[in-house]
Amino acid sequence: MNEGVRVVVGVNGSLSSLAAVYRAVDEAGRRGATLVPVIAWSDADDRGLRPASELEHAASRRLDTVFEQAFGGYPNDLVIRPLVVRSDPGRALVAAADRPTDLLVVGSGRHGRLHHALHGSVPRHCRAHAACEVLVVSPSALLESMELTARSGAPLPFLAGRRTPSRRPATAS
């Protein structure tokens, strides 16, 4: 394991986020790096209808669900330090990937002009402000992989990942 080398990945449950998670797990394995999946949440996510502790717990469950769907659980062969952060996604990712040796992996996000006008673009924010390399992954890469796998008759990647799943790792503070 490369001490200090980290792959930070943004997670939100979207298809582009799932593609980013697949790529980040692969990159962390190849680099011998620690994987840092980051999910951001805010009070605005629920318009103030639920307490903050419930929103944080829901974000944590969403993070677990992404790894469950992708790999059947958290990959056992990686050091994983999940972060559940009360923040704007772009700011949370840039803050987490604060070392020049980090790799920050984000999904490309396919939102319309109105969404970008109201919320901004997470990949654009990360590219502009990160202190490290930023890799933006398109969901089409995951879809192409799944299509080729399905055509060959092999199990889909999220059902037959090469990684052994494990329980949720301890959340980093």
C-alpha positions in Angstrom: 0.0 0.0 0.0 1.4 3.4 -1.0 1.3 5.5 2.2 -0.3 8.9 1.7 -1.6 8.1 -1.9 -5.3 8.5 -2.0 -8.1 8.3 -4.6 -11.0 10.5 -3.6 -14.3 9.9 -5.3 -17.6 11.8 -5.3 -20.7 9.7 -4.6 -24.3 10.7 -5.0 -26.1 7.7 -6.3 -26.4 8.8 -9.9 -25.2 6.7 -12.9 -22.3 9.1 -13.5 -21.3 8.7 -9.8 -21.5 4.9 -10.1 -19.2 5.1 -13.1 -16.8 7.3 -11.1 -16.9 4.8 -8.2 -16.0 1.9 -10.5 -13.1 3.9 -12.0 -11.9 5.1 -8.5 -11.9 1.5 -7.2 -9.8 0.4 -10.2 -7.4 3.4 -9.8 -7.0 2.8 -6.1 -6.2 -0.9 -6.7 -3.7 -0.1 -9.4 -2.0 2.6 -7.4 -2.1 0.8 -4.1 -3.9 3.8 -2.8 -6.5 4.5 0.0 -9.9 5.0 -1.4 -11.9 7.9 0.0 -15.5 7.9 -1.1 -17.1 11.2 -0.3 -20.9 11.9 -0.1 -22.0 15.4 0.7 -25.4 16.4 2.1 -27.0 19.6 3.3 -30.2 20.8 5.1 -31.4 21.9 1.7 -31.6 18.3 0.6 -34.8 17.9 2.5 -36.0 21.6 2.7 -35.6 21.4 6.5 -38.3 18.7 7.0 -36.0 16.2 8.8 -33.4 16.7 11.5 -29.7 17.0 10.4 -28.8 13.7 12.1 -31.4 11.9 9.9 -30.1 13.5 6.8 -26.6 12.5 7.6 -27.7 8.9 8.3 -29.6 8.9 5.0 -26.4 10.1 3.1 -24.4 7.4 4.9 -26.9 4.7 3.8 -26.8 6.0 0.2 -23.1 5.6 0.2 -23.4 2.0 1.5 -26.1 1.3 -1.2 -23.8 2.5 -4.0 -21.1 0.0 -2.9 -23.6 -2.7 -2.3 -25.0 -2.3 -5.8 -21.7 -2.0 -7.5 -19.6 -4.7 -5.7 -21.9 -6.5 -3.3 -20.3 -4.4 -0.4 -17.1 -2.5 0.2 -14.1 -4.1 -1.6 -12.1 -6.1 0.9 -8.8 -5.7 -0.8 -8.6 -1.9 -0.5 -8.1 0.5 2.5 -11.3 2.6 2.4 -12.0 5.7 4.4 -15.5 6.9 3.7 -16.5 10.5 4.4 -20.0 11.8 5.0 -19.8 15.6 4.9 -22.3 18.4 5.5 -21.3 20.6 2.7 -21.7 21.6 -0.9 -20.5 18.6 -3.1 -17.8 20.6 -4.9 -16.4 22.1 -1.8 -16.5 18.8 0.1 -14.5 17.0 -2.7 -11.9 19.8 -3.0 -11.4 19.8 0.8 -11.1 16.0 0.9 -8.6 15.9 -2.0 -6.2 18.4 -0.5 -2.9 16.7 -1.3 -1.0 17.1 -4.6 -0.6 13.3 -4.7 -4.3 12.7 -4.5 -6.5 11.7 -7.5 -10.0 13.2 -7.4 -12.5 11.2 -9.5 -16.0 12.7 -10.2 -18.8 11.7 -12.5 -19.5 14.1 -15.4 -23.1 14.7 -14.4 -25.7 15.2 -17.1 -27.8 18.1 -15.8 -29.5 20.8 -17.8 -28.7 24.5 -17.9 -31.2 25.4 -15.1 -29.6 22.9 -12.7 -26.1 24.3 -13.5 -27.3 27.9 -13.1 -28.8 27.1 -9.7 -26.2 24.6 -8.3 -23.1 25.0 -10.5 -21.1 22.2 -11.9 -19.3 19.9 -9.5 -16.7 18.7 -12.1 -16.0 22.3 -13.1 -15.6 23.4 -9.5 -13.3 20.6 -8.8 -11.1 21.3 -11.9 -10.9 25.0 -10.9 -10.1 24.5 -7.3 -8.5 21.1 -6.6 -4.9 20.9 -5.6 -4.5 17.5 -7.4 -5.3 15.8 -10.6 -9.1 15.6 -11.4 -10.5 12.8 -13.5 -14.0 13.3 -14.8 -15.8 10.0 -15.7 -18.7 9.8 -18.1 -21.5 7.3 -17.4 -21.1 6.1 -20.9 -17.9 4.3 -20.0 -19.8 2.2 -17.5 -22.7 1.7 -19.9 -20.4 0.5 -22.6 -18.7 -1.9 -20.3 -22.1 -3.3 -19.2 -23.3 -3.6 -22.8 -20.2 -5.5 -23.9 -20.4 -7.8 -20.8 -24.1 -8.5 -21.4 -23.5 -9.3 -25.1 -20.9 -11.8 -24.1 -23.3 -13.5 -21.7 -21.1 -12.9 -18.7 -22.6 -11.6 -15.4 -22.9 -7.8 -15.2 -20.0 -6.0 -13.5 -22.1 -4.9 -10.5 -23.1 -8.6 -9.9 -19.8 -10.2 -10.5 -17.1 -7.7 -9.4 -13.7 -9.2 -9.0 -13.5 -7.8 -5.5 -14.5 -9.6 -2.4 -17.1 -7.5 -0.5 -16.8 -6.7 3.2 -18.7 -4.7 5.8 -18.7 -1.0 5.9 -15.3 0.5 6.9 -15.2 3.0 9.7 -16.0 6.5 8.7 -13.0 8.9 8.8 -13.4 11.9 11.0 
